């Protein structure tokens, strides 16, 4: 079975971007243990794009059911509130994509399981 790609996007005004990026970085030790413990997690990335004043998390999961665990993950839901208070908006609904095809770049280590 091919992985499900989950994409969550937050947008903000340019004047709040640096503060929200720092808030996202500070959330790592709060969110990491619970997300890493979730069954079906393959990988998780949190990124920031200053040019578009947006933050995103993209994750790979073994199934749609596994990906949707984040929908009810209380630490993440609780941490979203201060972002909204700073004027951020979350794109809804969160997108969960069925994989149609995939590539593995030359930089990937040989023998990496997928």
C-alpha positions as CSV (number, residue, x, y, z in Angstrom):
1,X,0.0,0.0,0.0
2,X,1.3,3.5,-0.9
3,X,1.5,6.1,1.8
4,X,-1.0,8.9,2.4
5,X,0.5,12.4,2.2
6,X,-1.0,14.8,4.7
7,X,-0.6,18.6,4.2
8,X,-1.6,21.3,6.6
9,X,-1.0,24.9,5.7
10,X,-1.1,28.0,7.9
11,X,-0.9,31.5,6.4
12,X,-0.2,34.8,8.2
13,X,0.6,38.4,7.5
14,X,4.3,39.1,6.7
15,X,4.7,41.2,9.9
16,X,3.8,38.2,12.0
17,X,5.7,35.5,10.1
18,X,8.9,35.6,12.2
19,X,7.0,35.3,15.5
20,X,4.9,32.5,14.2
21,X,7.9,30.6,12.7
22,X,9.5,30.8,16.2
23,X,6.3,29.6,17.8
24,X,6.3,26.6,15.4
25,X,9.9,25.9,16.2
26,X,9.2,26.1,20.0
27,X,6.3,23.5,19.5
28,X,8.7,20.8,18.5
29,X,9.4,19.3,22.0
30,X,5.7,19.5,22.8
31,X,4.4,17.8,19.7
32,X,7.3,15.5,18.7
33,X,6.8,12.7,21.4
34,X,3.1,12.2,20.7
35,X,3.4,12.4,16.9
36,X,6.4,10.0,16.9
37,X,4.4,7.5,19.0
38,X,1.4,7.4,16.5
39,X,0.9,4.1,14.7
40,X,1.4,4.4,11.0
41,X,3.7,7.5,10.9
42,X,6.4,7.2,8.2
43,X,7.8,10.8,8.3
44,X,6.8,14.3,9.4
45,X,8.2,17.6,8.3
46,X,7.4,21.1,9.5
47,X,8.5,23.9,7.1
48,X,8.4,27.7,6.8
49,X,8.3,29.8,3.6
50,X,9.0,33.5,4.3
51,X,8.2,34.5,0.8
52,X,4.6,33.3,1.1
53,X,4.3,34.0,4.9
54,X,3.2,30.4,5.4
55,X,4.0,27.4,7.6
56,X,3.2,23.9,6.7
57,X,3.5,20.4,8.0
58,X,3.7,17.5,5.6
59,X,3.6,14.0,6.8
60,X,3.5,10.5,5.3
61,X,1.3,7.8,6.8
62,X,0.6,4.2,6.2
63,X,-3.2,4.8,5.8
64,X,-5.8,7.5,5.8
65,X,-6.9,6.3,9.2
66,X,-3.4,6.8,10.6
67,X,-3.1,10.3,9.0
68,X,-6.4,11.4,10.6
69,X,-5.0,10.8,14.1
70,X,-3.7,14.4,13.9
71,X,-7.3,15.6,13.5
72,X,-7.8,14.9,17.2
73,X,-4.3,15.2,18.6
74,X,-5.0,17.5,21.5
75,X,-1.5,19.1,21.9
76,X,-1.6,20.2,18.3
77,X,-5.1,21.5,18.5
78,X,-4.2,23.4,21.7
79,X,-1.1,24.9,20.1
80,X,-3.2,26.1,17.1
81,X,-5.1,28.5,19.3
82,X,-2.2,31.0,19.9
83,X,-1.5,31.0,16.2
84,X,-5.1,32.0,15.4
85,X,-4.9,34.7,18.1
86,X,-1.9,36.2,16.2
87,X,-4.0,36.4,13.1
88,X,-3.0,33.2,11.4
89,X,-5.4,31.2,9.3
90,X,-5.4,27.5,8.7
91,X,-6.5,26.1,5.3
92,X,-9.4,23.8,5.8
93,X,-10.1,21.1,5.2
94,X,-6.6,19.6,5.9
95,X,-5.6,17.6,2.8
96,X,-4.9,13.9,2.9
97,X,-3.7,12.7,-0.5
98,X,-3.6,9.2,-1.8
99,X,-0.2,8.6,-3.4
100,X,-0.4,8.2,-7.2
101,X,3.4,7.8,-7.7
102,X,6.6,8.5,-6.0
103,X,10.3,9.3,-6.6
104,X,13.4,8.7,-4.6
105,X,16.2,11.1,-5.2
106,X,19.9,10.3,-5.5
107,X,20.5,11.8,-2.1
108,X,18.4,9.1,-0.4
109,X,20.6,6.5,1.4
110,X,20.8,3.1,-0.2
111,X,18.7,0.6,1.6
112,X,16.3,3.1,3.1
113,X,13.0,1.3,3.5
114,X,9.9,2.8,2.0
